Amino acid sequence: VGIVVIDIIALLVSFCGYKVLNWYERVAWIPVVLAFVVALGVGGKHLSDPPAEPATARAILSFASTLAGFVISYSPLSSDFTTYFHPDVSSRRIFIYSYLGFLLPIVTLQCLGAAVAVAAPSVPQWNAGYAGGNVGGLLEAMLHPVKGFGRFLMVLLSLSVAGNIAATFYSFSLNVQVFVPPLVILPRYVFSILATALSVFSLFPMCWLTKFSYCHRVIPLAIVGATRFYAALTDFLGLIGYWASVFVAIILMEHLLFRKNDPNNYDVRDWNLPRRLPSGIAAITAGVTSFGLIVPSMDQVWFVGPFAKTAGDIGFEVAFAISALLYIPFRALEIRLRRAL
């Protein structure tokens, strides 16, 4: 029921267009911060610095790729939400705002999560709520002392996921028409409804801790995934991290090497002329072939590659390096054959 309710709220917000969506995103974080402040206020006395096993290189690399997965995955959607920005705004200013917008909440939440997870075994009620990696249960246990108000805050935390889904639905409706141009004859809300029917944020109980992971699932899979959300989320974000690394490497090579870091080398008049745009074959080929070395470098619950057994999860780093190196000759060949960028 919760999945359906959150999905419907997100659909209604995405229906209202960019201005309402932008306003909603600017205020949706407030109840989340309130919930965490209250949780720290009533549970902070239990936080301590108990002895813990030192982190291994494998654990650090896996954690880093997971973080990168749900942060960098926002970059393909960013252009959908910057259309109405004033073009005369400093690019440095946009970068600083975007960077801090990711850095501050992520670092804060990760530090809070680490402190609470370490302290949980020494607090029986927290430990019971955290059984099986149930982060939502852990937060509920932390908010239990404030009783009804705590339950109200848990509801707000669950509903806050609608902010992520609404933005995703909005982007989905745009990108479907970009990917299949003949579909422009259909109003965009049709695709928002389609996204609601086919996709949902499968692991919503964990989403307020990972606000930038855009993982979609068919509704039956979402309901099943909700019963083991932590393991499913970790598995999925690990894979997304590899894709994000490939995406960033190819984009950087295109912009820095082939476009010479010059915005004037992009002819915006060609945006709707497929024949004047790069075919994308070079990018797809580089991305797909790079997985020949990414897979042996993966360290996931369901698969550990031969390279990862000795070096840890270096799939993210290998993905970046290999896809960048492969893209250069493939793109150069494409430019030579097309005789145009």
N, C-alpha and C positions, 0 to 999 in steps of 0.2 A: 504494500500500500504506500509506504514512504517513497519508494522509487517512482511510482506513478504520480504522486502528489508533487514531488520536486520537479519531475519532468514537465508537468502541466504548467507550473509556475514559470519555469524557464521558457516554455513555448510562448506564454502570454507576454513575457518581457521582450522576447525576440520579435514578436509581432509589432511592437510599438515603434520599432525603428531605432536608428543610431542614437538620437538625442536622449531618448528615454533609457536606452541600454547604457549609454555613457553615464547618465546620472545615477542609475541603479548601481553600476560598478563602483562609483565613487562613495557610496554610502553603505554598501553591503558588508564592508569590512568592520564597521563599527561594532555590531553585536558580537562578532568573532573576538575582537580585542577585549571587549567587556567580559566575555566568558572566560578567557584566559587569565585576565587580571583577577577575577573573582576566584578562579581555581588556584592561582598562586597565593592569593590572600588567605584562603582557608587551608591550603595544603602546604604552604611554604615551610612551615615548621618541621615537616618531615624530610625536607631535602637536606642531604648531607653529602659527604665525600667519602663513601666507603671504598675500600680497595677493590680494584677491578683489573681484569687481565689486560695487558697492553695490546693495543690494536696491531694486527698483522698487516703486512703490505697488501696481501690479498683482500682483506676486509676493507682497507682504505680505498683501494682501486675500485672495488665493487660499489662502495658507497658513493664515490665520486661520479662514476658513470650513471648511477641511479639519479643523483641530483641533476646532473647535466641533462639526463633524459627528459625530466619534466619541466626544466627551465627553458632549454633551447627549443623544445617543441612549440613554444609560443611564437617563435620567429616566423614560421610560415603564415601565421594568422595576423601578424602585426600590421601588415599593409591594409587589411580590411578595416582597421580601426584608426588609421591615420589619414584617411582620405580627406577629412575636413580640417586637417591641421593647416595653419597658415604657412605658406611656403617660405616666408622670409624669416622664420624662427631659426635660431642658430642650431646647427646639427649637433654641436657640442652640448648644448642645453638639453636637447632631446635625449642624447646618449646618457647624460648624467641622471636625468629623471628616470629613465628606463632602468638603468643599472641599479640605482639605489632602490627603485621600486621592487626589484627582485632581491637584491642583497639583504636589505634590512629585515624583511619578514622571514626570509629563508634562514638566515643565520640565527635570528632570535628563536624561531620555532624549533630548529634543529637542536640548539643548546638547551631549550626548555625540555624538549622530548628526551634528550640524553639524560638530563638530570632526573627527570621523573622516572624513566625506565630503570635507572640505576638504584633509585630509592625504593621502587615498588616492592622488591622482595622483603624489605624490612617493615613494611606496613601491610598487615594481613588483608585489610579490605581492598587496598590497591592491588595487591598481588592476586586476589581472587578475581577482580575485575579485568586484570590484564592476562588472565589465563588464555593460552593459545594465541598470544599476540593481539588480543582484542583491545586496540587503542581507544576505541569509543567507550568500552567498558571501564577502562582505566580513568578516563576523564569523568565519566559518570560517578565513579567511586570518589574522585577528588571533590566533586561538587555535591556529594551526598550530604555533608553537614549543613548546607543551606536549604535542604529539603525541596519544597515546591519550586522555589526560585531556581534551584539547580536543574530541575527537570525542564523548566522553562528555557534555561540557557542551552540545554542539550538540544531542544527543539530548534532553537535559533541556529545552532551550529549545523544541524542537519540541513535546514533550509538554506543556509548560506551557499551550499553547493550549487544552487540554482544560478548563481552569478557566473560560474564556470560554464554551465550547460547552455545558458542563454547566449553567451558569446559564441560558443561553439555552433549552436543552431544558426545564428546570424551568419557566421562564416560559411557554414555548410550550404546555405541557400545561395550565397554568392559564388562559391567555388564550383558547385554543380553546373551552373550556367557557363562558367569560364571553361570548364572541362568539356562540356557538351554544348557548344554555342546554339544549336537549333532550339534548345530548351528555354531560350530567352523569351519565347512567346508565352510562357507560363509565369504567373505571378510568383514572386519569391516565397510567399508564405506557404505555397504548396510544398516546397522542399523543407521548410521548417516542420510542417506536419509530418512529412515523410521521415525526417530525422527523428521526430518524437516516436514514431511507430517502430522504427528499425534500430535506433540507437539510444543508449542511455549511459549515464555515468555509472558503470557497473559496481564500483566499490565505494558508493557514496558515504558510508560511515567513516571512511578514512580521508575523505577529500578535503576537509578543512585543514588537514595537516600537510596536504600536498596540493596547493591551490593552483598549480600550473600544469598538472598532468592531464592531458586531453585524451583519456582512454575511453573508447566507445565499445559498446557491446549490444548485441541483439537482446531484446528484453528477457527472453527465457534464460539466456546465458548470464544476464545481469543478476537475475534473482538467484541463480545458482551460485554465481561468484560472490554474492553478498554474504553467503554462509562461510566463506573462507577468504574474506576480502584482503587480509594482509598478505598472504602468500601469493594470491593472484596479482595484487598490485605490484609487489616486488618483482615477480616474474615479468610482468608486462613492461614495467619501467626500465628493466634491464635491457630488453630488446629495443625499446624506444631510444635508449641512450646510443646504441650503435647507429641507428638510422639518423639521429640528430647529428652525430659526428660526421657522417657521410654528407649530409645536407649542407652543413656549415663549410666543410672543406671545399666542396664544389662551388658554392656561392662565392667564397673568398677567392678562389682561383679565377673564376670568371670576372669578378670585379677588379681585382688587383692586377692580374696578368693580362687578360684579354681586353678588358675595358680600361686598363691603365689608370685605375682609380680616378676616373674622370666622368662625372655624371653626363657630360656633353656627348659621350660616346653611346648613350642610350637615346634612341629616337622615339620619343613618347608618341609620335604620330602613328607608329606602327603597332600600337598596343592591341588593335583589333584586326590586324592583318596577319593571319597565321603564316602565310608564305614569306613574310618579311621577318619573321621571328625565328630564333634558333629552333631546330626541330626537337631538341631535347634528347636525341638519341645518344649523343656523347655523354650526357649526364647520367642517363639511365644505365648505359653500358658500364661506365666507371663505377657507379654505385653497386650494380649487381655483381660485377666481377670482383670487386673488393671483398665480398663476403667469402671468397675462397681462402683468404687469410684471417678474416674476422672470426669465422666459426672455430678454427683451431685455437683462437685466443680467448674464447668465451668461457666464463666461469659462472654458470647458472645452476639453480637447484636441480634442473632436469638434464643438464649437460655440462660437462667440463672438458674443454678441448685439451689436446696434448701440450700446447704451449702454456696454457693457463695452469696446468698442474704444477709447473715449476715457477712461473713468473707471476701467477695471480691473474685476475681479470684485466687484461690489457687490450680487450676488444675495442674499447672506445678510442684509445690512442692509435691502434693499428688501423681502425676505420678511417680516422682523419688522415693519416699519412698516406695510406695506400690509395684511397679514393682521390686525393689531391694529385698524386703522382700519375695515376691512370687517366685522370681527366685531361691533363695537359696534352698528351698526344692525340687522344680521341677528339678533343675539341679543335685542335689544330688541323686535323684531317678533315673535320666537318667544315671548317672555315675555308679550307682549300677547295673542297668539292663544291661548296655553295658560292664561293667567291664573295662572301659577305659575312659580317658578324651575325 
